[in-house]
Amino acid sequence: MSGLVEAIAKSLVANPDEVVVTEEVHGNNIVVSLKVAKEDMGKVIGKQGRIAKAIRTVVKAAAIKQKKRVTVDIIDE
């Protein structure tokens, strides 16, 4: 799942080298954390969170095929 999130995020941002994706597995639950450069945060979130919601929807659809539950967190620092 982290590879999918990383590929999507790198295609959206201006600084793809600063995209960091971490994955924590807890049984069937997976938490994917996405961190991007501060100036790219708006590109990943989108207007009214539409891009972030779309990323989460795509990842959840991929996870359903593997019978897993995935949560995507976008970390702002």
PDB file of N, CA, C and O in Angstrom:
ATOM      1  N   MET A   1       0.813  -1.192   0.000  1.00  0.00           N
ATOM      2  CA  MET A   1       0.000   0.000   0.000  1.00  0.00           C
ATOM      3  C   MET A   1       0.861   1.264   0.000  1.00  0.00           C
ATOM      4  O   MET A   1       0.507   2.269  -0.616  1.00  0.00           O
ATOM      5  N   SER A   2       1.992   1.198   0.696  1.00  0.00           N
ATOM      6  CA  SER A   2       2.832   2.388   0.761  1.00  0.00           C
ATOM      7  C   SER A   2       3.390   2.749  -0.609  1.00  0.00           C
ATOM      8  O   SER A   2       3.586   3.928  -0.905  1.00  0.00           O
ATOM      9  N   GLY A   3       3.646   1.758  -1.440  1.00  0.00           N
ATOM     10  CA  GLY A   3       4.139   2.024  -2.790  1.00  0.00           C
ATOM     11  C   GLY A   3       3.119   2.764  -3.627  1.00  0.00           C
ATOM     12  O   GLY A   3       3.476   3.644  -4.409  1.00  0.00           O
ATOM     13  N   LEU A   4       1.854   2.417  -3.470  1.00  0.00           N
ATOM     14  CA  LEU A   4       0.779   3.094  -4.197  1.00  0.00           C
ATOM     15  C   LEU A   4       0.659   4.546  -3.755  1.00  0.00           C
ATOM     16  O   LEU A   4       0.557   5.443  -4.591  1.00  0.00           O
ATOM     17  N   VAL A   5       0.671   4.779  -2.459  1.00  0.00           N
ATOM     18  CA  VAL A   5       0.574   6.146  -1.929  1.00  0.00           C
ATOM     19  C   VAL A   5       1.772   6.968  -2.385  1.00  0.00           C
ATOM     20  O   VAL A   5       1.624   8.131  -2.762  1.00  0.00           O
ATOM     21  N   GLU A   6       2.960   6.363  -2.351  1.00  0.00           N
ATOM     22  CA  GLU A   6       4.171   7.070  -2.753  1.00  0.00           C
ATOM     23  C   GLU A   6       4.128   7.447  -4.234  1.00  0.00           C
ATOM     24  O   GLU A   6       4.506   8.559  -4.601  1.00  0.00           O
ATOM     25  N   ALA A   7       3.673   6.533  -5.079  1.00  0.00           N
ATOM     26  CA  ALA A   7       3.587   6.820  -6.518  1.00  0.00           C
ATOM     27  C   ALA A   7       2.606   7.950  -6.809  1.00  0.00           C
ATOM     28  O   ALA A   7       2.886   8.823  -7.630  1.00  0.00           O
ATOM     29  N   ILE A   8       1.470   7.935  -6.146  1.00  0.00           N
ATOM     30  CA  ILE A   8       0.471   8.988  -6.343  1.00  0.00           C
ATOM     31  C   ILE A   8       1.015  10.330  -5.861  1.00  0.00           C
ATOM     32  O   ILE A   8       0.897  11.338  -6.557  1.00  0.00           O
ATOM     33  N   ALA A   9       1.607  10.339  -4.678  1.00  0.00           N
ATOM     34  CA  ALA A   9       2.111  11.593  -4.102  1.00  0.00           C
ATOM     35  C   ALA A   9       3.241  12.179  -4.942  1.00  0.00           C
ATOM     36  O   ALA A   9       3.280  13.389  -5.169  1.00  0.00           O
ATOM     37  N   LYS A  10       4.157  11.336  -5.403  1.00  0.00           N
ATOM     38  CA  LYS A  10       5.276  11.832  -6.202  1.00  0.00           C
ATOM     39  C   LYS A  10       4.816  12.425  -7.527  1.00  0.00           C
ATOM     40  O   LYS A  10       5.453  13.337  -8.054  1.00  0.00           O
ATOM     41  N   SER A  11       3.720  11.918  -8.065  1.00  0.00           N
ATOM     42  CA  SER A  11       3.218  12.471  -9.323  1.00  0.00           C
ATOM     43  C   SER A  11       2.515  13.816  -9.118  1.00  0.00           C
ATOM     44  O   SER A  11       2.327  14.562 -10.078  1.00  0.00           O
ATOM     45  N   LEU A  12       2.127  14.131  -7.890  1.00  0.00           N
ATOM     46  CA  LEU A  12       1.410  15.371  -7.610  1.00  0.00           C
ATOM     47  C   LEU A  12       2.311  16.533  -7.215  1.00  0.00           C
ATOM     48  O   LEU A  12       1.997  17.684  -7.516  1.00  0.00           O
ATOM     49  N   VAL A  13       3.421  16.253  -6.549  1.00  0.00           N
ATOM     50  CA  VAL A  13       4.208  17.312  -5.921  1.00  0.00           C
ATOM     51  C   VAL A  13       5.315  17.846  -6.825  1.00  0.00           C
ATOM     52  O   VAL A  13       5.689  17.218  -7.815  1.00  0.00           O
ATOM     53  N   ALA A  14       5.833  19.027  -6.457  1.00  0.00           N
ATOM     54  CA  ALA A  14       6.945  19.639  -7.191  1.00  0.00           C
ATOM     55  C   ALA A  14       8.293  19.097  -6.711  1.00  0.00           C
ATOM     56  O   ALA A  14       9.271  19.125  -7.458  1.00  0.00           O
ATOM     57  N   ASN A  15       8.353  18.605  -5.475  1.00  0.00           N
ATOM     58  CA  ASN A  15       9.593  18.055  -4.898  1.00  0.00           C
ATOM     59  C   ASN A  15       9.407  16.569  -4.576  1.00  0.00           C
ATOM     60  O   ASN A  15       9.219  16.214  -3.412  1.00  0.00           O
ATOM     61  N   PRO A  16       9.456  15.699  -5.584  1.00  0.00           N
ATOM     62  CA  PRO A  16       9.210  14.277  -5.317  1.00  0.00           C
ATOM     63  C   PRO A  16      10.264  13.611  -4.428  1.00  0.00           C
ATOM     64  O   PRO A  16      10.000  12.564  -3.836  1.00  0.00           O
ATOM     65  N   ASP A  17      11.457  14.211  -4.329  1.00  0.00           N
ATOM     66  CA  ASP A  17      12.499  13.633  -3.478  1.00  0.00           C
ATOM     67  C   ASP A  17      12.179  13.780  -2.004  1.00  0.00           C
ATOM     68  O   ASP A  17      12.745  13.059  -1.181  1.00  0.00           O
ATOM     69  N   GLU A  18      11.291  14.689  -1.647  1.00  0.00           N
ATOM     70  CA  GLU A  18      10.961  14.932  -0.247  1.00  0.00           C
ATOM     71  C   GLU A  18       9.719  14.174   0.221  1.00  0.00           C
ATOM     72  O   GLU A  18       9.255  14.382   1.342  1.00  0.00           O
ATOM     73  N   VAL A  19       9.180  13.301  -0.623  1.00  0.00           N
ATOM     74  CA  VAL A  19       8.023  12.487  -0.236  1.00  0.00           C
ATOM     75  C   VAL A  19       8.514  11.322   0.621  1.00  0.00           C
ATOM     76  O   VAL A  19       9.391  10.561   0.210  1.00  0.00           O
ATOM     77  N   VAL A  20       7.938  11.193   1.815  1.00  0.00           N
ATOM     78  CA  VAL A  20       8.293  10.108   2.727  1.00  0.00           C
ATOM     79  C   VAL A  20       7.009   9.377   3.110  1.00  0.00           C
ATOM     80  O   VAL A  20       6.054   9.983   3.597  1.00  0.00           O
ATOM     81  N   VAL A  21       7.003   8.066   2.879  1.00  0.00           N
ATOM     82  CA  VAL A  21       5.837   7.250   3.204  1.00  0.00           C
ATOM     83  C   VAL A  21       6.272   6.148   4.158  1.00  0.00           C
ATOM     84  O   VAL A  21       7.228   5.421   3.889  1.00  0.00           O
ATOM     85  N   THR A  22       5.560   6.032   5.276  1.00  0.00           N
ATOM     86  CA  THR A  22       5.827   4.958   6.233  1.00  0.00           C
ATOM     87  C   THR A  22       4.555   4.135   6.404  1.00  0.00           C
ATOM     88  O   THR A  22       3.440   4.627   6.232  1.00  0.00           O
ATOM     89  N   GLU A  23       4.758   2.885   6.745  1.00  0.00           N
ATOM     90  CA  GLU A  23       3.616   1.967   6.868  1.00  0.00           C
ATOM     91  C   GLU A  23       3.740   1.186   8.177  1.00  0.00           C
ATOM     92  O   GLU A  23       4.793   0.628   8.488  1.00  0.00           O
ATOM     93  N   GLU A  24       2.647   1.158   8.932  1.00  0.00           N
ATOM     94  CA  GLU A  24       2.580   0.377  10.166  1.00  0.00           C
ATOM     95  C   GLU A  24       1.479  -0.660  10.010  1.00  0.00           C
ATOM     96  O   GLU A  24       0.358  -0.326   9.625  1.00  0.00           O
ATOM     97  N   VAL A  25       1.792  -1.906  10.306  1.00  0.00           N
ATOM     98  CA  VAL A  25       0.823  -2.989  10.165  1.00  0.00           C
ATOM     99  C   VAL A  25       0.409  -3.474  11.543  1.00  0.00           C
ATOM    100  O   VAL A  25       1.253  -3.786  12.383  1.00  0.00           O
ATOM    101  N   HIS A  26      -0.901  -3.537  11.770  1.00  0.00           N
ATOM    102  CA  HIS A  26      -1.476  -4.037  13.019  1.00  0.00           C
ATOM    103  C   HIS A  26      -2.525  -5.083  12.644  1.00  0.00           C
ATOM    104  O   HIS A  26      -3.711  -4.759  12.580  1.00  0.00           O
ATOM    105  N   GLY A  27      -2.120  -6.319  12.397  1.00  0.00           N
ATOM    106  CA  GLY A  27      -3.056  -7.356  11.960  1.00  0.00           C
ATOM    107  C   GLY A  27      -3.560  -7.066  10.558  1.00  0.00           C
ATOM    108  O   GLY A  27      -2.772  -6.987   9.616  1.00  0.00           O
ATOM    109  N   ASN A  28      -4.871  -6.906  10.415  1.00  0.00           N
ATOM    110  CA  ASN A  28      -5.454  -6.556   9.115  1.00  0.00           C
ATOM    111  C   ASN A  28      -5.533  -5.054   8.904  1.00  0.00           C
ATOM    112  O   ASN A  28      -5.937  -4.606   7.830  1.00  0.00           O
ATOM    113  N   ASN A  29      -5.161  -4.277   9.890  1.00  0.00           N
ATOM    114  CA  ASN A  29      -5.195  -2.816   9.778  1.00  0.00           C
ATOM    115  C   ASN A  29      -3.818  -2.285   9.414  1.00  0.00           C
ATOM    116  O   ASN A  29      -2.815  -2.666  10.017  1.00  0.00           O
ATOM    117  N   ILE A  30      -3.780  -1.405   8.427  1.00  0.00           N
ATOM    118  CA  ILE A  30      -2.539  -0.792   7.979  1.00  0.00           C
ATOM    119  C   ILE A  30      -2.699   0.720   8.078  1.00  0.00           C
ATOM    120  O   ILE A  30      -3.703   1.271   7.627  1.00  0.00           O
ATOM    121  N   VAL A  31      -1.714   1.389   8.666  1.00  0.00           N
ATOM    122  CA  VAL A  31      -1.703   2.841   8.743  1.00  0.00           C
ATOM    123  C   VAL A  31      -0.550   3.339   7.874  1.00  0.00           C
ATOM    124  O   VAL A  31       0.615   3.048   8.145  1.00  0.00           O
ATOM    125  N   VAL A  32      -0.886   4.087   6.835  1.00  0.00           N
ATOM    126  CA  VAL A  32       0.108   4.645   5.928  1.00  0.00           C
ATOM    127  C   VAL A  32       0.210   6.136   6.215  1.00  0.00           C
ATOM    128  O   VAL A  32      -0.780   6.865   6.138  1.00  0.00           O
ATOM    129  N   SER A  33       1.425   6.583   6.550  1.00  0.00           N
ATOM    130  CA  SER A  33       1.659   7.999   6.840  1.00  0.00           C
ATOM    131  C   SER A  33       2.400   8.629   5.676  1.00  0.00           C
ATOM    132  O   SER A  33       3.394   8.086   5.196  1.00  0.00           O
ATOM    133  N   LEU A  34       1.916   9.771   5.227  1.00  0.00           N
ATOM    134  CA  LEU A  34       2.503  10.485   4.092  1.00  0.00           C
ATOM    135  C   LEU A  34       3.009  11.836   4.563  1.00  0.00           C
ATOM    136  O   LEU A  34       2.271  12.606   5.178  1.00  0.00           O
ATOM    137  N   LYS A  35       4.275  12.122   4.270  1.00  0.00           N
ATOM    138  CA  LYS A  35       4.870  13.412   4.616  1.00  0.00           C
ATOM    139  C   LYS A  35       5.462  14.002   3.342  1.00  0.00           C
ATOM    140  O   LYS A  35       6.228  13.338   2.643  1.00  0.00           O
ATOM    141  N   VAL A  36       5.107  15.251   3.039  1.00  0.00           N
ATOM    142  CA  VAL A  36       5.630  15.946   1.865  1.00  0.00           C
ATOM    143  C   VAL A  36       6.215  17.278   2.300  1.00  0.00           C
ATOM    144  O   VAL A  36       6.044  17.695   3.446  1.00  0.00           O
ATOM    145  N   ALA A  37       6.912  17.951   1.376  1.00  0.00           N
ATOM    146  CA  ALA A  37       7.469  19.266   1.667  1.00  0.00           C
ATOM    147  C   ALA A  37       6.339  20.245   1.986  1.00  0.00           C
ATOM    148  O   ALA A  37       5.219  20.100   1.496  1.00  0.00           O
ATOM    149  N   LYS A  38       6.644  21.225   2.799  1.00  0.00           N
ATOM    150  CA  LYS A  38       5.625  22.176   3.244  1.00  0.00           C
ATOM    151  C   LYS A  38       4.946  22.887   2.081  1.00  0.00           C
ATOM    152  O   LYS A  38       3.734  23.101   2.112  1.00  0.00           O
ATOM    153  N   GLU A  39       5.711  23.256   1.054  1.00  0.00           N
ATOM    154  CA  GLU A  39       5.130  23.961  -0.093  1.00  0.00           C
ATOM    155  C   GLU A  39       4.275  23.054  -0.981  1.00  0.00           C
ATOM    156  O   GLU A  39       3.518  23.549  -1.817  1.00  0.00           O
ATOM    157  N   ASP A  40       4.386  21.742  -0.811  1.00  0.00           N
ATOM    158  CA  ASP A  40       3.586  20.798  -1.600  1.00  0.00           C
ATOM    159  C   ASP A  40       2.339  20.313  -0.865  1.00  0.00           C
ATOM    160  O   ASP A  40       1.545  19.560  -1.427  1.00  0.00           O
ATOM    161  N   MET A  41       2.162  20.732   0.369  1.00  0.00           N
ATOM    162  CA  MET A  41       1.042  20.243   1.169  1.00  0.00           C
ATOM    163  C   MET A  41      -0.303  20.553   0.510  1.00  0.00           C
ATOM    164  O   MET A  41      -1.202  19.713   0.516  1.00  0.00           O
ATOM    165  N   GLY A  42      -0.443  21.735  -0.050  1.00  0.00           N
ATOM    166  CA  GLY A  42      -1.698  22.107  -0.702  1.00  0.00           C
ATOM    167  C   GLY A  42      -2.001  21.262  -1.919  1.00  0.00           C
ATOM    168  O   GLY A  42      -3.166  20.996  -2.214  1.00  0.00           O
ATOM    169  N   LYS A  43      -0.971  20.837  -2.630  1.00  0.00           N
ATOM    170  CA  LYS A  43      -1.172  20.001  -3.810  1.00  0.00           C
ATOM    171  C   LYS A  43      -1.662  18.608  -3.434  1.00  0.00           C
ATOM    172  O   LYS A  43      -2.435  17.994  -4.170  1.00  0.00           O
ATOM    173  N   VAL A  44      -1.211  18.118  -2.292  1.00  0.00           N
ATOM    174  CA  VAL A  44      -1.614  16.780  -1.854  1.00  0.00           C
ATOM    175  C   VAL A  44      -3.007  16.804  -1.238  1.00  0.00           C
ATOM    176  O   VAL A  44      -3.770  15.850  -1.393  1.00  0.00           O
ATOM    177  N   ILE A  45      -3.343  17.883  -0.542  1.00  0.00           N
ATOM    178  CA  ILE A  45      -4.659  17.974   0.097  1.00  0.00           C
ATOM    179  C   ILE A  45      -5.723  18.417  -0.903  1.00  0.00           C
ATOM    180  O   ILE A  45      -6.815  17.851  -0.932  1.00  0.00           O
ATOM    181  N   GLY A  46      -5.422  19.410  -1.713  1.00  0.00           N
ATOM    182  CA  GLY A  46      -6.379  19.882  -2.711  1.00  0.00           C
ATOM    183  C   GLY A  46      -7.419  20.801  -2.103  1.00  0.00           C
ATOM    184  O   GLY A  46      -7.496  20.967  -0.886  1.00  0.00           O
ATOM    185  N   LYS A  47      -8.223  21.398  -2.984  1.00  0.00           N
ATOM    186  CA  LYS A  47      -9.282  22.285  -2.516  1.00  0.00           C
ATOM    187  C   LYS A  47     -10.329  21.475  -1.771  1.00  0.00           C
ATOM    188  O   LYS A  47     -10.844  20.475  -2.271  1.00  0.00           O
ATOM    189  N   GLN A  48     -10.627  21.931  -0.568  1.00  0.00           N
ATOM    190  CA  GLN A  48     -11.601  21.291   0.318  1.00  0.00           C
ATOM    191  C   GLN A  48     -11.281  19.820   0.568  1.00  0.00           C
ATOM    192  O   GLN A  48     -12.177  19.033   0.872  1.00  0.00           O
ATOM    193  N   GLY A  49      -9.992  19.439   0.441  1.00  0.00           N
ATOM    194  CA  GLY A  49      -9.571  18.077   0.734  1.00  0.00           C
ATOM    195  C   GLY A  49      -9.921  17.059  -0.319  1.00  0.00           C
ATOM    196  O   GLY A  49      -9.916  15.860  -0.039  1.00  0.00           O
ATOM    197  N   ARG A  50     -10.224  17.496  -1.517  1.00  0.00           N
ATOM    198  CA  ARG A  50     -10.664  16.562  -2.562  1.00  0.00           C
ATOM    199  C   ARG A  50      -9.568  15.601  -3.012  1.00  0.00           C
ATOM    200  O   ARG A  50      -9.834  14.419  -3.231  1.00  0.00           O
ATOM    201  N   ILE A  51      -8.347  16.092  -3.150  1.00  0.00           N
ATOM    202  CA  ILE A  51      -7.253  15.216  -3.577  1.00  0.00           C
ATOM    203  C   ILE A  51      -6.952  14.189  -2.489  1.00  0.00           C
ATOM    204  O   ILE A  51      -6.772  13.008  -2.787  1.00  0.00           O
ATOM    205  N   ALA A  52      -6.897  14.623  -1.241  1.00  0.00           N
ATOM    206  CA  ALA A  52      -6.647  13.708  -0.125  1.00  0.00           C
ATOM    207  C   ALA A  52      -7.732  12.641  -0.055  1.00  0.00           C
ATOM    208  O   ALA A  52      -7.437  11.468   0.176  1.00  0.00           O
ATOM    209  N   LYS A  53      -8.965  13.035  -0.251  1.00  0.00           N
ATOM    210  CA  LYS A  53     -10.074  12.085  -0.223  1.00  0.00           C
ATOM    211  C   LYS A  53      -9.959  11.085  -1.371  1.00  0.00           C
ATOM    212  O   LYS A  53     -10.243   9.900  -1.196  1.00  0.00           O
ATOM    213  N   ALA A  54      -9.544  11.559  -2.537  1.00  0.00           N
ATOM    214  CA  ALA A  54      -9.376  10.675  -3.690  1.00  0.00           C
ATOM    215  C   ALA A  54      -8.252   9.668  -3.455  1.00  0.00           C
ATOM    216  O   ALA A  54      -8.380   8.496  -3.808  1.00  0.00           O
ATOM    217  N   ILE A  55      -7.149  10.128  -2.858  1.00  0.00           N
ATOM    218  CA  ILE A  55      -6.042   9.215  -2.543  1.00  0.00           C
ATOM    219  C   ILE A  55      -6.518   8.134  -1.586  1.00  0.00           C
ATOM    220  O   ILE A  55      -6.230   6.953  -1.782  1.00  0.00           O
ATOM    221  N   ARG A  56      -7.244   8.537  -0.555  1.00  0.00           N
ATOM    222  CA  ARG A  56      -7.749   7.564   0.416  1.00  0.00           C
ATOM    223  C   ARG A  56      -8.715   6.575  -0.227  1.00  0.00           C
ATOM    224  O   ARG A  56      -8.701   5.391   0.110  1.00  0.00           O
ATOM    225  N   THR A  57      -9.545   7.042  -1.141  1.00  0.00           N
ATOM    226  CA  THR A  57     -10.505   6.165  -1.816  1.00  0.00           C
ATOM    227  C   THR A  57      -9.795   5.123  -2.672  1.00  0.00           C
ATOM    228  O   THR A  57     -10.158   3.947  -2.644  1.00  0.00           O
ATOM    229  N   VAL A  58      -8.794   5.540  -3.427  1.00  0.00           N
ATOM    230  CA  VAL A  58      -8.049   4.613  -4.282  1.00  0.00           C
ATOM    231  C   VAL A  58      -7.326   3.570  -3.438  1.00  0.00           C
ATOM    232  O   VAL A  58      -7.337   2.384  -3.770  1.00  0.00           O
ATOM    233  N   VAL A  59      -6.701   4.005  -2.351  1.00  0.00           N
ATOM    234  CA  VAL A  59      -5.963   3.077  -1.490  1.00  0.00           C
ATOM    235  C   VAL A  59      -6.914   2.104  -0.809  1.00  0.00           C
ATOM    236  O   VAL A  59      -6.609   0.916  -0.696  1.00  0.00           O
ATOM    237  N   LYS A  60      -8.052   2.589  -0.358  1.00  0.00           N
ATOM    238  CA  LYS A  60      -9.027   1.690   0.270  1.00  0.00           C
ATOM    239  C   LYS A  60      -9.562   0.665  -0.720  1.00  0.00           C
ATOM    240  O   LYS A  60      -9.780  -0.491  -0.358  1.00  0.00           O
ATOM    241  N   ALA A  61      -9.774   1.079  -1.966  1.00  0.00           N
ATOM    242  CA  ALA A  61     -10.244   0.137  -2.987  1.00  0.00           C
ATOM    243  C   ALA A  61      -9.203  -0.950  -3.240  1.00  0.00           C
ATOM    244  O   ALA A  61      -9.555  -2.118  -3.406  1.00  0.00           O
ATOM    245  N   ALA A  62      -7.942  -0.580  -3.270  1.00  0.00           N
ATOM    246  CA  ALA A  62      -6.878  -1.574  -3.453  1.00  0.00           C
ATOM    247  C   ALA A  62      -6.776  -2.499  -2.239  1.00  0.00           C
ATOM    248  O   ALA A  62      -6.481  -3.685  -2.381  1.00  0.00           O
ATOM    249  N   ALA A  63      -7.015  -1.961  -1.064  1.00  0.00           N
ATOM    250  CA  ALA A  63      -6.921  -2.753   0.163  1.00  0.00           C
ATOM    251  C   ALA A  63      -8.051  -3.756   0.276  1.00  0.00           C
ATOM    252  O   ALA A  63      -7.861  -4.844   0.821  1.00  0.00           O
ATOM    253  N   ILE A  64      -9.213  -3.410  -0.227  1.00  0.00           N
ATOM    254  CA  ILE A  64     -10.361  -4.317  -0.151  1.00  0.00           C
ATOM    255  C   ILE A  64     -10.067  -5.614  -0.893  1.00  0.00           C
ATOM    256  O   ILE A  64     -10.481  -6.689  -0.459  1.00  0.00           O
ATOM    257  N   LYS A  65      -9.352  -5.514  -2.012  1.00  0.00           N
ATOM    258  CA  LYS A  65      -8.992  -6.721  -2.767  1.00  0.00           C
ATOM    259  C   LYS A  65      -8.097  -7.646  -1.945  1.00  0.00           C
ATOM    260  O   LYS A  65      -8.134  -8.864  -2.120  1.00  0.00           O
ATOM    261  N   GLN A  66      -7.294  -7.071  -1.052  1.00  0.00           N
ATOM    262  CA  GLN A  66      -6.408  -7.864  -0.206  1.00  0.00           C
ATOM    263  C   GLN A  66      -7.031  -8.177   1.158  1.00  0.00           C
ATOM    264  O   GLN A  66      -6.379  -8.759   2.024  1.00  0.00           O
ATOM    265  N   LYS A  67      -8.282  -7.790   1.339  1.00  0.00           N
ATOM    266  CA  LYS A  67      -9.018  -8.002   2.589  1.00  0.00           C
ATOM    267  C   LYS A  67      -8.302  -7.370   3.781  1.00  0.00           C
ATOM    268  O   LYS A  67      -8.137  -7.991   4.831  1.00  0.00           O
ATOM    269  N   LYS A  68      -7.884  -6.125   3.591  1.00  0.00           N
ATOM    270  CA  LYS A  68      -7.217  -5.366   4.637  1.00  0.00           C
ATOM    271  C   LYS A  68      -7.937  -4.034   4.799  1.00  0.00           C
ATOM    272  O   LYS A  68      -8.717  -3.631   3.936  1.00  0.00           O
ATOM    273  N   ARG A  69      -7.671  -3.354   5.912  1.00  0.00           N
ATOM    274  CA  ARG A  69      -8.210  -2.016   6.157  1.00  0.00           C
ATOM    275  C   ARG A  69      -7.039  -1.049   6.203  1.00  0.00           C
ATOM    276  O   ARG A  69      -6.066  -1.275   6.922  1.00  0.00           O
ATOM    277  N   VAL A  70      -7.134   0.022   5.439  1.00  0.00           N
ATOM    278  CA  VAL A  70      -6.039   0.973   5.337  1.00  0.00           C
ATOM    279  C   VAL A  70      -6.513   2.363   5.727  1.00  0.00           C
ATOM    280  O   VAL A  70      -7.593   2.802   5.333  1.00  0.00           O
ATOM    281  N   THR A  71      -5.687   3.047   6.508  1.00  0.00           N
ATOM    282  CA  THR A  71      -5.910   4.437   6.854  1.00  0.00           C
ATOM    283  C   THR A  71      -4.728   5.228   6.334  1.00  0.00           C
ATOM    284  O   THR A  71      -3.578   4.867   6.584  1.00  0.00           O
ATOM    285  N   VAL A  72      -4.999   6.311   5.607  1.00  0.00           N
ATOM    286  CA  VAL A  72      -3.939   7.173   5.088  1.00  0.00           C
ATOM    287  C   VAL A  72      -3.935   8.461   5.895  1.00  0.00           C
ATOM    288  O   VAL A  72      -4.932   9.181   5.939  1.00  0.00           O
ATOM    289  N   ASP A  73      -2.801   8.747   6.536  1.00  0.00           N
ATOM    290  CA  ASP A  73      -2.634   9.974   7.316  1.00  0.00           C
ATOM    291  C   ASP A  73      -1.645  10.872   6.592  1.00  0.00           C
ATOM    292  O   ASP A  73      -0.561  10.435   6.207  1.00  0.00           O
ATOM    293  N   ILE A  74      -2.027  12.129   6.409  1.00  0.00           N
ATOM    294  CA  ILE A  74      -1.134  13.115   5.818  1.00  0.00           C
ATOM    295  C   ILE A  74      -0.579  13.945   6.962  1.00  0.00           C
ATOM    296  O   ILE A  74      -1.321  14.635   7.661  1.00  0.00           O
ATOM    297  N   ILE A  75       0.730  13.872   7.148  1.00  0.00           N
ATOM    298  CA  ILE A  75       1.371  14.509   8.293  1.00  0.00           C
ATOM    299  C   ILE A  75       1.833  15.906   7.900  1.00  0.00           C
ATOM    300  O   ILE A  75       2.514  16.098   6.892  1.00  0.00           O
ATOM    301  N   ASP A  76       1.445  16.874   8.723  1.00  0.00           N
ATOM    302  CA  ASP A  76       1.823  18.267   8.499  1.00  0.00           C
ATOM    303  C   ASP A  76       2.793  18.693   9.590  1.00  0.00           C
ATOM    304  O   ASP A  76       2.447  18.685  10.772  1.00  0.00           O
ATOM    305  N   GLU A  77       3.994  19.062   9.202  1.00  0.00           N
ATOM    306  CA  GLU A  77       4.979  19.522  10.187  1.00  0.00           C
ATOM    307  C   GLU A  77       5.508  20.861   9.831  1.00  0.00           C
ATOM    308  O   GLU A  77       6.348  21.404  10.549  1.00  0.00           O
TER     309      GLU A  77
END
